[in-house]
């Protein structure tokens, strides 16, 4: 598919920065955003898909990538095929559970074709195994596949180590953020690949902001139990809908602080600038839309530059 390209200017309320440097690509079948500092890396592909395009009908209308919220599975498969075609590689992903587990994905996890006996591509065999693995951060340096998850208010965080050509996709909802999932992923990259934090590139995708996300005392208590999460948490206090005093969590800003506290250089961090709760025309929002709702895709993968 050929996609038109242009500077992407965020509209509406934003959680975090203004999203400068984002790039938009679109066809009649899909629309996605790219981080400019990742978009120019040879052999690296990545995308934050909006809900526009796709085949899903209301209430999932658009490019819904989730099998778990009630959409027709055949329709979701058609939507996933759009994403595969746009990226030019198959999708793989563990099972996110709003935790803090990190999984390293290697080619060997796919097993041998002889053991399966069905002639399936190794990426398909790998995905069968990943469905059984619970994790909220995936790491790999394996080319010819894209790490992909579906999001609906949680923050998609993309990490890339240009020196070791290793990458990560992080799923950071409030629970993961309260457990400092992104610093855990970075620590795992340092241990596994020798990643230097000074070289790491990070992209922080659309997530729900304090403008839209009122949270309970239990959420605040969860952040208080983790020293790093407590220090990095961004809460706003203002009147709630019932007339009392409410606390509102900014997922994007909290994860930005965690990335910077982990040592990511400000010049190496880009943000989409979008709050999912403010822009249901662009992104699915579990908190702000009537249930059920869909989930938008975020993906990152490598091509073998030797090809």
Secondary structure, DSSP 4 states (H G I P E B T S, - for coil): ---EEEE----S--SSS--TTEEEEE-SSEEEEEEHHHHTSTTEEEEEEEEEESSBPTTS-B----SSSS--HHHHHHHHHHHHHHHTS-EE--B--SS--EEEE-GGGG--HHHH-S---HHHHHHHHHTT-B-SEEEE--SSEEEEEEESSSEEEEEEETTTTEEEEEEE-HHHHHTTHHHHHHHHHHHHH---TTTEEEEE--B--TTT-EE-HHHHHHHHTSHHHHHH--EEEEE-TTSSEEEEE-HHHHHHHHHHHHT--GGGEEE---BTTT-TTTS--TTTSPSS---EEEEEEE--TT-
